[in-house]
């Protein structure tokens, strides 16, 4: 792991290279002599998977820069012809086609209202174009949890916290799930949608996510258990 700054070239190479948050592939020969170069778009710690196929920059920024294949929680802000404009917390609104849902057709497609929440995947992200979203898995073409999010509550947190929550080894969601049933949709854009049977449980989930965020105290598992003891759940 090493610290990188915006615009810095990153030595990311792999046959099946996948770039995560904070990295961008640009055309042009870089210092390595390759036809394209990977650069950092934010300051943070450079990370990669064990086989070096996936690279990302880890930081606790709250400013989201869309990247392909990332999951996001968005808010419908406008209907435009055969699609929607969606706020994902980035510099520009994203577009979502009304046919970009599992089983959608011209005669059978969702009718989303302004203010509706959606869990979507970034299918296209380019610095000179507005991001495009899809509400199905790229490989299976099934919804796989993507689509409209009904009820619940959206918690805002740092981008690093969202990455942590997607890690199956992270303690928080299993700890909460052991106390009561819950639904969670983690967006890499700093938004986490949560839902449960009772309002007090939703409040407890939100309080715990905010508490583990570095800006909210950065509690560990012991601290969260202590916090839960003070909540009526």
C-alpha positions in Angstrom: 0.0 0.0 0.0 1.2 3.5 -0.8 -0.2 7.0 -0.7 -1.2 8.6 -4.0 -2.3 12.1 -5.1 -4.8 13.2 -7.8 -3.2 12.9 -11.3 -0.5 10.5 -10.1 0.2 7.5 -12.4 -0.6 4.1 -10.9 1.2 0.8 -11.8 -2.1 -1.1 -12.3 -1.6 -4.0 -14.8 -3.6 -7.2 -15.3 -5.3 -9.2 -18.1 -8.7 -8.7 -16.3 -8.0 -5.3 -14.7 -10.8 -3.8 -12.8 -10.6 -0.3 -11.4 -12.4 0.7 -8.3 -13.0 4.1 -6.6 -10.4 6.8 -7.1 -8.8 5.4 -10.3 -9.3 6.3 -14.0 -7.9 4.7 -17.2 -6.9 7.3 -19.8 -5.6 6.9 -23.3 -2.1 7.9 -24.2 1.4 6.5 -23.5 2.5 7.0 -20.0 5.9 6.6 -18.3 5.5 2.8 -18.5 5.2 2.9 -22.3 1.7 1.4 -22.3 -1.0 2.6 -24.7 -3.2 3.6 -21.8 -2.4 4.9 -18.3 -4.2 4.5 -15.0 -4.2 7.6 -12.8 -5.5 8.5 -9.4 -8.5 10.9 -9.2 -8.3 11.4 -5.4 -5.8 11.5 -2.6 -5.6 8.3 -0.5 -4.1 4.9 0.1 -3.6 2.7 -3.1 -4.9 -0.8 -2.6 -5.1 -3.9 -4.8 -6.5 -7.4 -4.5 -4.3 -10.4 -3.8 -4.0 -11.3 -7.5 -3.6 -7.6 -8.4 -6.6 -7.7 -10.8 -8.6 -5.1 -8.8 -7.2 -1.7 -7.8 -8.7 1.2 -5.8 -7.9 4.2 -3.8 -9.1 4.2 -0.2 -10.0 7.5 1.5 -12.7 8.8 3.7 -13.9 11.4 1.2 -17.6 12.2 0.9 -17.3 13.5 -2.6 -18.3 10.7 -5.0 -16.7 10.2 -8.5 -18.6 7.5 -10.4 -16.7 4.5 -11.7 -18.0 1.6 -13.9 -19.6 -1.4 -12.1 -20.0 0.4 -8.8 -23.2 0.1 -6.9 -24.9 3.3 -5.9 -28.0 4.5 -4.0 -29.7 7.2 -6.0 -32.7 9.5 -5.9 -35.0 10.1 -8.9 -35.0 13.8 -9.5 -36.7 14.1 -13.0 -38.4 12.0 -15.7 -37.0 12.6 -19.1 -38.8 10.9 -22.1 -38.0 7.2 -21.8 -35.7 7.5 -18.8 -34.9 9.3 -15.5 -32.4 11.7 -14.1 -30.8 10.4 -10.8 -28.9 12.1 -8.1 -26.1 9.9 -7.0 -24.2 12.6 -5.1 -21.7 13.2 -7.8 -20.8 16.4 -9.7 -23.4 15.5 -12.4 -26.7 13.8 -12.4 -26.8 10.2 -13.8 -29.2 8.9 -16.4 -31.3 5.7 -16.0 -33.1 4.3 -18.9 -36.6 2.9 -18.2 -35.6 -0.3 -20.0 -32.6 -0.8 -17.8 -34.5 -3.1 -15.4 -34.9 -6.9 -15.3 -37.6 -8.0 -17.7 -38.4 -4.4 -18.8 -40.0 -3.8 -22.2 -41.7 -0.9 -23.9 -45.1 -2.3 -22.7 -43.8 -3.4 -19.3 -41.5 -1.0 -17.4 -41.3 0.5 -14.0 -43.1 3.8 -13.3 -40.8 5.6 -10.9 -41.9 8.9 -9.3 -39.7 11.9 -8.4 -38.2 11.2 -5.0 -38.1 7.4 -5.4 -34.9 5.6 -4.3 -33.1 3.2 -6.5 -30.2 0.8 -6.0 -28.3 0.8 -9.3 -25.0 -0.1 -11.0 -22.9 2.4 -12.8 -22.7 1.0 -16.4 -20.9 4.0 -17.9 -18.7 6.7 -16.4 -16.6 9.2 -18.3 -15.4 12.6 -17.2 -17.0 14.3 -20.2 -20.3 12.5 -20.0 -23.0 12.1 -17.4 -22.9 8.6 -15.8 -25.3 5.9 -16.9 -27.0 3.5 -14.6 -28.6 0.1 -14.9 -30.8 -1.8 -12.4 -29.6 -5.4 -13.2 -26.5 -7.4 -12.9 -24.1 -7.1 -15.9 -23.5 -10.9 -16.1 -26.8 -12.5 -15.2 -29.1 -9.7 -16.5 -31.2 -10.4 -13.3 -32.1 -7.7 -10.8 -29.8 -9.3 -8.1 -31.2 -6.8 -5.5 -31.0 -3.8 -7.9 -34.1 -1.7 -8.5 -36.5 0.5 -6.6 -36.0 0.7 -2.8 -39.2 1.0 -0.9 -39.5 2.3 2.6 -36.5 2.3 4.8 -34.0 5.1 5.4 -30.8 6.4 3.8 -27.7 6.9 6.0 -24.9 9.1 4.7 -21.4 8.2 5.5 -17.8 8.4 4.2 -16.8 6.4 1.1 -14.4 4.3 3.1 -17.2 3.2 5.5 -19.2 2.0 2.5 -16.3 -0.1 1.3 -15.8 -1.5 4.8 -19.5 -2.5 5.0 -19.2 -4.4 1.7 -16.4 -6.5 3.2 -17.8 -9.8 4.4 -15.3 -9.7 7.2 -16.5 -6.4 8.7 -18.2 -6.9 12.0 -21.2 -4.4 11.9 -23.8 -5.9 9.6 -23.4 -9.5 11.0 -23.6 -8.1 14.5 -26.8 -6.2 13.8 -28.3 -9.1 11.8 -27.8 -11.4 14.8 -30.1 -9.2 16.8 -33.0 -8.6 14.4 -33.8 -9.1 10.6 -32.7 -6.2 8.4 -32.3 -5.2 4.8 -29.3 -3.2 3.6 -28.2 -1.8 0.2 -24.7 -0.3 0.4 -23.9 2.3 -2.3 -20.3 3.2 -2.9 -21.4 6.8 -3.3 -21.6 7.3 0.5 -25.2 6.3 0.9 -26.5 3.2 2.7 -30.2 2.2 2.5 -31.5 0.3 5.6 -34.8 -1.2 6.5 -36.3 -3.3 9.3 -39.6 -4.3 10.7 -39.7 -1.6 13.4 -38.8 2.1 13.2 -36.6 1.8 16.4 -34.6 -0.9 14.6 -34.1 1.3 11.6 -32.9 4.1 13.9 -30.5 1.7 15.6 -29.0 0.6 12.4 -28.5 4.2 11.2 -27.0 5.2 14.6 -24.5 2.3 14.4 -23.4 3.0 10.8 -22.8 6.7 11.8 -20.9 5.6 14.8 -18.5 3.3 13.0 -17.8 6.0 10.4 -14.4 7.8 11.2 -16.2 11.1 11.2 -18.7 9.8 13.8 -16.3 8.3 16.3 -15.0 5.2 14.5 -16.4 2.7 17.0 -15.2 -0.9 17.0 -17.3 -4.0 17.7 -17.1 -3.5 21.5 -18.1 0.1 21.2 -21.1 -0.7 18.9 -22.3 -3.4 21.4 -22.1 -0.8 24.2 -24.1 1.7 22.0 -26.8 -1.0 21.3 -27.2 -1.5 25.0 -28.4 2.2 25.3 -30.9 1.8 22.4 -34.3 0.2 22.8 -33.9 -2.8 20.4 
